[in-house]
């Protein structure tokens, strides 16, 4: 029997990501798992990295460091319904951070959105979802952005 207790759900707060978040919330409710929502910021410039190495924060808080209202309100609402969840914000290359965090935390499943890019856009921008799928040794559930209408919350 498959027993899922830890789910990682990477989010960039986009529409595709929001669909995966809703899917992960419903899935976690149904199986009684804890969800770790993971937001990955791109690494800062060399001055920021050097200052951070000495424990000095330069530039003050950025807007991207703050949870968007739609995500925050969804999370609080679901926690009131019994969802076990936390949010982690890390810096780095998204695919590497996601796979490393899944391994370190001992995740059983990754649920993430797919933007559905094809052709030249996909070639130019790459695919974080594909890199995570190839780099992980645990199941990865890709949620396409156009399935939002099929998600039914309990």
C-alpha positions, 0 to 999 in steps of 0.5 A, a space after each residue: 500500500 502506498 502511504 503518502 505523508 509529505 508532499 512538496 508543491 513548488 509554486 511561483 504564484 502563477 495561474 498554472 502554479 495556483 492550479 497545482 496548489 489547489 490540486 495539492 491541497 485537495 490531494 493532501 486533505 484526502 490522504 492526510 499528508 503534510 504539504 510543503 509549499 516551496 517558492 524559489 527565488 532566483 539568486 541575487 547579484 554578487 553584492 547581495 550574495 557577498 553581503 548575505 554571506 556576512 549576515 548583512 541584508 542589503 536592499 531591504 525586503 523585496 515584493 517577491 519575498 512576500 506571499 501574494 494575497 490570493 495564496 495566503 488567504 487560500 492557505 489560511 482557509 485550508 489550514 482552518 479546515 485541517 490542512 497540515 502545511 508550511 511554506 518555504 522560500 529559498 534562493 537558487 535554480 528552481 529545479 535544483 532547489 526543488 529536487 534537493 529539498 525533496 531529498 532532504 525533507 524526505 518527500 513522498 511526492 511532488 505536485 507541480 504545475 506545468 505551463 504547457 509551453 511548446 515549441 520555441 518558447 519551451 526550447 528557449 525557456 526550458 522546463 523546470 517541471 521536466 528537469 525536476 521529473 528527470 532529477 528526482 527519484 520520487 513520483 512527480 505529478 504534473 498538473 496542467 494549467 487548464 484542468 482547474 475546472 476539474 478540481 473539486 474540493 471536499 
